[in-house]
């Protein structure tokens, strides 16, 4: 009798001690904790799994490079086998055999921390290039049939599942009851992808048709779209041609199509999660839909840009990451150095407080100790069409002010950085004397209708400032929330060329020499009443 009683009691004990044991696999259970990550070298130490299990996720999402299945030749500019440079004669990366790839998946599954996670949470995922079979590969890769089979084996996919029969690993999941429903859509950015410089397709027609059905299907309070490569970030527009990262920004027509599909579906609560780049980042695009679109990039679980360098150079890399201009990155007091990017190993975390009024969501990047490195928190209602956001789009124009640049001269962004720091220096010297811009309040944000010091210099780009930076630039009394600046595009532009690139209408990004001297060289001090060529008054 006692043994029978203990057997009956065992499930209750499991649920008390391990609350995610039920919710990880019960579609009707409320899901409030989701973890995700990418870029895990199966041969490297993986201490981060202790932090992931400590977060106690109900679902864990792989976002690609779940193993490193390809091989890399040495870095050689000269010699018989030249893998880089103008005399390159052999590719640096080459695929593994099926047997070797299977062995590497076995190493990954044998990691003790990952094995504990699999016992506690439901593990789902997609792939990226290194587990697809070859670095930067797309539809041309010949081994994708057997690599798909091995990846789905790794994820314990049922033998009779539709995912095993289709061309590609895209799929979707529904968690939670009605009213607290979370949908996870996982894209395949490899199987059908055209070459990078083609501006062709990423998903391919069958996957686009499937995605349209998914987004127009039954409603959910939150929809998480997992992409192995970044969707929102436009870092390559800053760093090219020095280096590029694979992202949706390299396929601008595909990304625009994705944003249009989300917008036309009228689906609330869409966020992106991504991987691939060996650093973590939180980015946000305000004009892709009727509400802001966040993209939380977690990369990597073992691979990271800082750890690839000697310790003495890591602070320099950290400084460059913070200072490199990128117009989509979030700047927030809850992020280290206020810039939401990290070059250390990390995993992503989503926490949903369904009991709050209104329900709230927190998006985080956490380090190997489980500490929150970067986070943004907001009510789920922010990811719904709102009057304020509609007013902003109507006032400033959808295509005119919200187009994401994908290829710009690399020096442009660094000129923008130098100008930004120059403005800060001017403001420090003349604090309290500079004119304040006209502002219009939209909920917790401030939309700068007229950027007094720098608006003309930003072209069609968006610049996100923290509260402290905004106060430093424009005075302390008017800024209480995050700031997004969008310059007026109808100001006269003539005279001195600053080299910001072509505006959307085709004219060069120019500003009058008088205004240049007025706001930068001469500093914002009182002058005689005149009307300058840019339309600014001499003392306004």
C-alpha positions as CSV (number, residue, x, y, z in Angstrom):
1,X,0.0,0.0,0.0
2,X,2.8,2.4,0.9
3,X,4.6,1.7,-2.4
4,X,1.3,2.3,-4.3
5,X,0.8,5.6,-2.5
6,X,4.4,6.7,-3.3
7,X,3.9,5.9,-7.0
8,X,0.7,8.0,-7.0
9,X,2.4,10.8,-5.3
10,X,5.5,10.8,-7.6
11,X,3.9,12.9,-10.4
12,X,2.8,15.6,-7.9
13,X,6.3,15.7,-6.5
14,X,7.8,16.1,-10.0
15,X,5.5,19.0,-10.8
16,X,6.3,20.7,-7.5
17,X,10.1,20.4,-7.8
18,X,10.2,20.8,-11.6
19,X,7.3,23.0,-12.6
20,X,8.4,23.0,-16.2
21,X,8.2,19.2,-16.5
22,X,4.5,19.4,-17.3
23,X,4.4,22.8,-19.1
24,X,7.2,22.0,-21.4
25,X,5.2,19.4,-23.3
26,X,1.6,20.2,-22.5
27,X,0.1,22.4,-25.2
28,X,-2.7,23.6,-22.9
29,X,-0.3,24.8,-20.1
30,X,0.5,28.5,-19.8
31,X,4.0,29.2,-21.1
32,X,5.7,32.1,-19.4
33,X,9.5,31.4,-19.8
34,X,11.2,30.7,-23.2
35,X,14.9,30.4,-23.6
36,X,16.8,30.4,-26.9
37,X,20.4,30.4,-28.3
38,X,22.7,29.5,-31.1
39,X,26.3,28.8,-32.1
40,X,27.3,25.9,-29.8
41,X,30.6,24.2,-30.7
42,X,30.1,20.6,-29.7
43,X,33.9,20.2,-28.9
44,X,34.1,23.2,-26.7
45,X,33.2,23.5,-22.9
46,X,29.6,24.5,-22.5
47,X,29.1,25.8,-19.0
48,X,26.3,28.1,-20.0
49,X,23.8,25.2,-19.8
50,X,23.7,25.6,-16.0
51,X,22.5,29.1,-16.4
52,X,19.9,28.1,-19.0
53,X,18.5,25.4,-16.7
54,X,18.6,27.8,-13.8
55,X,16.3,30.1,-15.8
56,X,13.9,27.1,-15.8
57,X,12.5,27.6,-19.3
58,X,9.4,25.6,-20.4
59,X,10.6,25.8,-24.0
60,X,14.1,26.1,-25.5
61,X,14.6,27.2,-29.1
62,X,17.7,26.4,-31.1
63,X,18.4,29.1,-33.7
64,X,21.1,27.5,-35.7
65,X,24.8,26.4,-35.6
66,X,23.5,23.9,-33.1
67,X,26.7,22.1,-33.9
68,X,29.7,23.0,-36.1
69,X,29.4,20.3,-38.7
70,X,31.7,21.7,-41.4
71,X,35.6,21.9,-41.4
72,X,37.9,24.8,-41.8
73,X,41.3,24.9,-43.4
74,X,44.1,27.1,-42.0
75,X,44.2,30.8,-42.7
76,X,46.7,31.1,-45.6
77,X,47.4,34.0,-48.0
78,X,50.5,32.3,-49.5
79,X,51.6,28.8,-50.1
80,X,50.2,25.8,-52.0
81,X,46.7,26.0,-50.5
82,X,45.7,29.7,-50.3
83,X,42.4,30.0,-48.4
84,X,42.0,33.8,-48.3
85,X,43.2,36.8,-50.2
86,X,43.4,37.7,-53.9
87,X,45.3,34.4,-54.8
88,X,42.8,32.1,-53.0
89,X,42.7,28.8,-54.8
90,X,40.8,26.5,-52.3
91,X,37.7,27.2,-50.2
92,X,38.4,27.7,-46.5
93,X,35.4,25.7,-45.4
94,X,34.4,22.2,-46.6
95,X,31.7,19.8,-45.5
96,X,32.0,16.7,-43.3
97,X,30.9,13.2,-44.2
98,X,27.5,12.0,-43.0
99,X,29.2,9.7,-40.4
100,X,31.3,12.6,-39.0
101,X,28.3,14.9,-38.8
102,X,26.4,12.2,-36.9
103,X,29.3,11.8,-34.5
104,X,29.3,15.6,-33.8
105,X,25.6,15.6,-33.1
106,X,26.2,12.7,-30.6
107,X,28.8,14.9,-28.8
108,X,26.3,17.7,-28.6
109,X,23.6,15.5,-27.1
110,X,26.1,14.1,-24.6
111,X,26.8,17.4,-23.0
112,X,25.6,17.0,-19.4
113,X,24.1,20.4,-19.1
114,X,22.2,20.1,-22.3
115,X,21.0,16.6,-21.3
116,X,19.5,18.1,-18.1
117,X,17.7,20.8,-20.1
118,X,16.2,18.2,-22.4
119,X,14.7,16.5,-19.4
120,X,13.0,19.7,-18.1
121,X,12.0,21.6,-21.2
122,X,10.6,21.0,-24.7
123,X,13.5,21.6,-27.2
124,X,12.6,22.8,-30.6
125,X,14.7,24.6,-33.3
126,X,15.9,25.4,-36.7
127,X,19.4,25.4,-38.3
128,X,21.9,27.8,-39.8
129,X,24.9,27.3,-42.1
130,X,27.3,25.2,-40.0
131,X,24.8,22.6,-39.0
132,X,23.2,22.8,-42.5
133,X,26.6,21.5,-43.6
134,X,28.7,24.4,-45.0
135,X,29.6,27.9,-44.0
136,X,27.4,30.5,-45.7
137,X,25.8,27.9,-47.9
138,X,22.3,28.1,-49.5
139,X,20.2,26.1,-51.9
140,X,23.2,25.1,-53.9
141,X,24.6,22.8,-51.1
142,X,24.3,19.2,-52.3
143,X,24.3,17.5,-48.9
144,X,21.2,19.2,-47.5
145,X,19.0,16.1,-47.6
146,X,21.0,14.0,-45.2
147,X,21.9,17.0,-43.0
148,X,18.2,17.7,-42.6
149,X,17.6,14.1,-41.5
150,X,20.4,14.3,-38.9
151,X,19.3,17.7,-37.5
152,X,15.7,16.4,-37.0
153,X,17.1,13.3,-35.3
154,X,19.0,15.6,-33.0
155,X,15.7,17.4,-32.1
156,X,13.8,14.1,-31.6
157,X,11.4,14.8,-34.4
158,X,8.9,12.0,-35.0
159,X,9.7,9.8,-37.9
160,X,6.2,10.3,-39.5
161,X,6.3,14.1,-39.0
162,X,5.5,16.4,-41.9
163,X,8.8,18.2,-41.2
164,X,10.7,15.1,-42.3
165,X,8.9,14.9,-45.6
166,X,9.2,18.6,-46.7
167,X,12.1,20.4,-48.3
168,X,13.4,22.4,-45.4
169,X,13.0,22.5,-41.6
170,X,10.5,25.3,-41.2
171,X,7.6,24.6,-38.8
172,X,5.4,26.2,-36.1
173,X,4.2,25.4,-32.6
174,X,1.3,26.6,-30.5
175,X,1.6,26.8,-26.7
176,X,-0.9,27.8,-24.0
177,X,-4.7,28.1,-23.7
178,X,-6.9,30.7,-25.5
179,X,-6.2,34.2,-24.2
180,X,-2.6,33.3,-23.2
181,X,-1.5,31.7,-26.4
182,X,2.1,31.8,-27.7
183,X,2.9,30.8,-31.3
184,X,6.5,30.0,-32.3
185,X,7.2,30.1,-36.1
186,X,10.6,28.7,-37.1
187,X,12.0,29.7,-40.5
188,X,14.5,27.9,-42.7
189,X,16.9,30.5,-44.1
190,X,19.2,28.0,-45.9
191,X,17.4,25.3,-47.9
192,X,16.0,27.6,-50.5
193,X,18.2,30.6,-50.2
194,X,19.8,32.2,-53.3
195,X,23.4,33.5,-53.3
196,X,24.0,36.5,-51.0
197,X,24.7,39.1,-53.6
198,X,21.8,38.1,-55.8
199,X,19.0,40.0,-53.8
200,X,17.0,36.9,-54.6
201,X,15.0,34.8,-52.2
202,X,15.7,33.6,-48.7
203,X,12.7,31.4,-48.0
204,X,11.6,30.2,-51.4
205,X,8.0,30.2,-52.7
206,X,6.8,27.1,-50.8
207,X,7.9,28.5,-47.5
208,X,6.5,32.0,-48.3
209,X,3.1,30.4,-49.0
210,X,3.3,28.4,-45.7
211,X,4.3,31.5,-43.7
212,X,1.4,33.5,-45.2
213,X,-1.0,30.8,-44.0
214,X,0.6,30.8,-40.6
215,X,0.4,34.5,-40.1
216,X,-3.2,34.7,-41.3
217,X,-4.2,31.7,-39.2
218,X,-5.7,31.6,-35.7
219,X,-4.8,34.5,-33.5
220,X,-2.3,34.4,-30.6
221,X,-1.3,37.0,-28.0
222,X,2.4,36.6,-28.9
223,X,4.0,35.3,-32.1
224,X,7.7,34.6,-32.0
225,X,9.4,34.3,-35.4
226,X,12.7,32.4,-35.2
227,X,15.2,33.2,-37.9
228,X,18.8,31.9,-37.9
229,X,20.0,35.2,-39.2
230,X,19.2,38.7,-38.0
231,X,16.1,40.4,-39.4
232,X,16.1,43.9,-38.1
233,X,19.8,44.7,-37.5
234,X,21.5,46.7,-40.3
235,X,25.0,46.4,-39.0
236,X,26.4,45.5,-42.4
237,X,25.4,49.0,-43.6
238,X,27.9,50.3,-41.0
239,X,30.8,47.9,-41.3
240,X,30.8,47.1,-45.1
241,X,33.0,46.8,-47.0
242,X,35.4,46.0,-44.1
243,X,33.2,43.0,-43.3
244,X,29.6,41.9,-43.7
245,X,27.4,39.6,-41.7
246,X,24.7,37.4,-43.1
247,X,21.3,38.9,-42.4
248,X,18.0,39.8,-44.0
249,X,19.5,43.3,-44.8
250,X,21.5,41.6,-47.5
251,X,18.2,40.7,-49.2
252,X,16.3,44.0,-48.9
253,X,13.3,42.9,-51.1
254,X,12.8,39.8,-49.0
255,X,12.9,41.7,-45.8
256,X,10.5,44.3,-47.1
257,X,8.2,41.4,-48.2
258,X,8.4,40.0,-44.7
259,X,7.4,43.3,-43.1
260,X,4.6,43.8,-45.5
261,X,3.2,40.3,-44.8
262,X,3.3,40.9,-41.0
263,X,1.6,44.3,-41.5
264,X,-1.1,43.0,-43.8
265,X,-1.8,40.0,-41.6
266,X,-2.9,42.4,-38.8
267,X,-1.3,39.9,-36.4
268,X,-0.5,41.4,-33.0
269,X,2.5,40.6,-30.8
270,X,5.1,39.6,-33.4
271,X,8.8,39.6,-32.2
272,X,11.9,38.1,-33.9
273,X,14.6,36.0,-32.3
274,X,17.8,35.3,-34.2
275,X,21.4,34.0,-33.9
276,X,24.5,33.5,-36.2
277,X,26.7,36.5,-35.6
278,X,28.7,35.5,-32.4
279,X,27.4,38.5,-30.5
280,X,24.1,39.4,-28.7
281,X,22.0,42.4,-29.7
282,X,18.5,43.8,-29.2
283,X,17.3,45.8,-32.1
284,X,14.0,47.5,-32.9
285,X,12.3,48.8,-36.1
286,X,9.3,51.1,-35.7
287,X,8.0,51.2,-39.2
288,X,7.8,47.6,-40.3
289,X,4.3,47.1,-39.0
290,X,1.6,49.0,-37.1
291,X,3.7,48.6,-33.9
292,X,7.5,48.2,-33.1
293,X,9.2,45.0,-34.2
294,X,11.9,43.8,-31.8
295,X,14.7,41.4,-32.8
296,X,16.6,39.7,-30.0
297,X,19.8,38.1,-31.3
298,X,21.4,35.5,-29.0
299,X,24.8,34.3,-30.2
300,X,26.5,32.4,-29.1
301,X,26.3,29.7,-26.5
302,X,30.0,29.0,-26.8
303,X,31.2,31.1,-29.8
304,X,31.6,34.9,-29.2
305,X,33.6,37.7,-30.7
306,X,35.3,38.7,-27.5
307,X,36.4,35.2,-26.6
308,X,38.0,34.8,-30.0
309,X,40.5,37.5,-29.1
310,X,43.3,37.6,-26.5
311,X,42.1,39.0,-23.2
312,X,44.1,42.2,-23.7
313,X,42.1,43.1,-26.8
314,X,38.7,42.3,-25.4
315,X,38.0,45.7,-23.9
316,X,38.8,47.3,-27.3
317,X,36.4,45.0,-29.0
318,X,33.7,45.9,-26.4
319,X,34.3,49.6,-27.0
320,X,34.1,49.3,-30.8
321,X,30.9,47.3,-30.5
322,X,29.3,50.0,-28.3
323,X,30.5,52.9,-30.5
324,X,29.9,51.4,-34.0
325,X,26.8,53.3,-35.2
326,X,23.8,51.1,-36.1
327,X,20.5,52.8,-36.3
328,X,18.3,49.8,-35.3
329,X,20.0,48.9,-32.0
330,X,18.2,49.7,-28.8
331,X,19.8,52.0,-26.2
332,X,18.4,51.4,-22.8
333,X,19.4,52.0,-19.2
334,X,18.8,48.3,-18.5
335,X,21.6,47.4,-21.0
336,X,25.3,47.3,-20.1
337,X,26.9,50.5,-21.3
338,X,23.3,51.5,-22.4
339,X,24.0,49.9,-25.8
340,X,22.1,46.6,-26.1
341,X,24.9,44.5,-27.5
342,X,27.4,42.0,-26.0
343,X,30.3,40.1,-27.3
344,X,30.4,37.5,-24.5
345,X,28.7,34.0,-24.6
346,X,25.0,34.5,-23.9
347,X,21.5,33.0,-24.2
348,X,18.2,34.7,-24.8
349,X,15.3,34.7,-22.4
350,X,11.6,35.7,-22.7
351,X,9.5,36.2,-19.6
352,X,5.8,36.8,-19.8
353,X,3.9,38.0,-16.8
354,X,0.3,37.0,-17.7
355,X,-0.9,38.1,-14.2
356,X,0.1,41.7,-14.6
357,X,-2.5,44.3,-15.7
358,X,-1.9,44.7,-18.5
359,X,0.3,41.5,-19.2
360,X,4.0,42.4,-19.6
361,X,6.9,40.9,-21.5
362,X,10.6,41.0,-20.8
363,X,13.2,40.3,-23.5
364,X,16.7,39.6,-22.1
365,X,20.2,38.5,-22.9
366,X,21.9,36.6,-20.1
367,X,25.5,35.6,-19.6
368,X,27.1,32.3,-18.5
369,X,26.3,33.0,-14.9
370,X,22.6,33.6,-15.7
371,X,22.8,37.3,-15.0
372,X,20.8,39.7,-17.1
373,X,23.1,41.7,-19.4
374,X,20.6,43.5,-21.5
375,X,16.8,43.7,-21.2
376,X,13.8,45.6,-22.4
377,X,10.4,45.3,-20.8
378,X,7.0,46.5,-21.9
379,X,3.3,45.7,-21.9
380,X,2.2,43.2,-24.5
381,X,-0.3,45.8,-25.6
382,X,2.6,47.8,-27.0
383,X,2.8,45.2,-29.8
384,X,-0.6,46.1,-31.1
385,X,-1.7,48.9,-33.4
386,X,-2.1,52.0,-31.3
387,X,-3.3,55.5,-32.0
388,X,0.1,57.0,-31.1
389,X,2.0,54.8,-33.5
390,X,-0.5,55.3,-36.3
391,X,-0.2,59.1,-35.8
392,X,3.6,58.9,-36.1
393,X,3.4,56.9,-39.3
394,X,0.8,59.2,-40.8
395,X,2.8,62.3,-39.8
396,X,6.2,61.2,-41.0
397,X,5.4,58.9,-43.9
398,X,5.9,55.1,-44.0
399,X,8.3,54.8,-47.0
400,X,9.8,58.2,-46.7
401,X,11.3,58.0,-43.3
402,X,11.4,54.3,-42.4
403,X,13.3,52.6,-45.2
404,X,16.2,50.6,-43.9
405,X,19.4,51.2,-45.8
406,X,21.3,48.0,-46.7
407,X,24.4,49.2,-48.5
408,X,26.0,52.5,-47.7
409,X,29.7,53.7,-47.9
410,X,31.3,52.4,-44.8
411,X,32.7,55.8,-44.0
412,X,29.2,57.2,-43.7
413,X,28.5,55.7,-40.4
414,X,31.8,56.7,-38.9
415,X,31.2,60.3,-40.1
416,X,27.9,60.1,-38.3
417,X,29.6,58.9,-35.2
418,X,32.2,61.7,-35.3
419,X,29.4,64.2,-35.9
420,X,27.5,62.8,-32.9
421,X,30.5,63.1,-30.6
422,X,31.2,66.6,-32.0
423,X,27.7,67.6,-31.1
424,X,28.1,66.3,-27.6
425,X,31.3,68.3,-27.2
426,X,29.6,71.5,-28.5
427,X,26.7,70.9,-26.1
428,X,29.0,70.4,-23.2
429,X,30.7,73.7,-23.9
430,X,27.4,75.6,-24.3
431,X,25.1,73.7,-22.0
432,X,21.9,75.6,-21.2
433,X,22.3,77.9,-24.2
434,X,21.3,75.8,-27.1
435,X,17.8,76.0,-28.5
436,X,15.5,73.1,-27.7
437,X,13.8,71.3,-30.6
438,X,10.1,71.2,-31.0
439,X,8.7,68.0,-29.6
440,X,5.5,66.0,-29.7
441,X,4.8,63.5,-27.0
442,X,3.7,60.0,-28.0
443,X,3.1,57.8,-24.9
444,X,6.5,57.0,-23.4
445,X,8.5,58.2,-26.4
446,X,9.4,61.6,-27.7
447,X,9.3,62.1,-31.4
448,X,11.6,64.9,-32.5
449,X,9.7,66.9,-35.1
450,X,12.7,69.1,-35.7
451,X,16.2,68.1,-34.6
452,X,17.8,71.5,-33.9
453,X,21.4,70.5,-33.9
454,X,21.6,67.3,-36.0
455,X,18.4,66.6,-37.8
456,X,19.6,67.6,-41.2
457,X,22.7,65.4,-40.9
458,X,20.9,62.1,-40.5
459,X,19.3,61.7,-44.0
460,X,16.6,59.1,-43.9
461,X,18.1,57.2,-41.0
462,X,16.8,56.7,-37.5
463,X,19.0,57.3,-34.5
464,X,18.0,56.0,-31.1
465,X,19.2,57.9,-28.1
466,X,19.1,57.0,-24.4
467,X,17.4,59.4,-22.0
468,X,20.8,60.5,-20.7
469,X,22.1,61.2,-24.3
470,X,19.0,63.1,-25.2
471,X,19.3,65.2,-22.1
472,X,22.9,65.9,-22.8
473,X,22.2,66.9,-26.3
474,X,19.0,68.9,-25.9
475,X,18.6,69.8,-22.3
476,X,17.3,67.9,-19.2
477,X,13.8,69.1,-18.8
478,X,11.8,67.6,-21.7
479,X,13.0,64.0,-21.9
480,X,11.4,61.3,-19.8
481,X,11.5,58.3,-22.0
482,X,13.3,56.7,-24.9
483,X,13.9,58.9,-27.9
484,X,13.7,58.1,-31.6
485,X,14.8,61.0,-33.9
486,X,13.5,61.3,-37.4
487,X,14.7,64.4,-39.4
488,X,12.5,66.4,-41.5
489,X,13.0,65.5,-45.2
490,X,11.5,68.7,-46.7
491,X,14.2,71.1,-45.5
492,X,16.2,72.8,-48.3
493,X,19.5,71.1,-48.9
494,X,22.2,72.9,-50.8
495,X,25.7,74.1,-50.4
496,X,28.2,72.1,-48.4
497,X,28.1,68.4,-49.1
498,X,28.7,66.3,-46.0
499,X,28.6,62.9,-47.8
500,X,25.7,61.2,-46.1
501,X,24.6,59.5,-49.3
502,X,21.6,60.0,-51.5
503,X,18.2,60.7,-50.0
504,X,15.2,58.6,-51.0
505,X,14.2,61.2,-53.5
506,X,17.5,61.0,-55.3
507,X,19.0,64.3,-54.2
508,X,22.3,64.4,-52.4
509,X,22.4,64.8,-48.6
510,X,23.6,68.4,-48.4
511,X,23.2,71.1,-45.9
512,X,23.9,74.8,-46.4
513,X,27.3,76.1,-45.3
514,X,25.6,78.7,-43.2
515,X,23.7,76.2,-41.2
516,X,26.8,74.0,-40.9
517,X,28.8,77.0,-39.4
518,X,25.8,78.0,-37.4
519,X,25.3,74.7,-35.6
520,X,28.6,73.0,-35.6
521,X,31.6,75.3,-36.3
522,X,30.2,78.4,-34.7
523,X,28.3,76.6,-32.0
524,X,24.7,77.2,-31.0
525,X,25.0,80.8,-29.7
526,X,22.7,83.8,-30.2
527,X,23.2,85.7,-33.5
528,X,21.5,88.5,-35.4
529,X,18.1,87.8,-36.8
530,X,18.5,86.3,-40.2
531,X,16.9,83.5,-42.2
532,X,19.6,81.0,-43.2
533,X,19.5,78.9,-46.4
534,X,18.3,75.9,-44.5
535,X,15.3,77.7,-43.3
536,X,16.5,78.1,-39.7
537,X,16.3,81.5,-38.2
538,X,19.6,83.0,-37.1
539,X,18.6,83.1,-33.4
540,X,16.0,80.2,-33.3
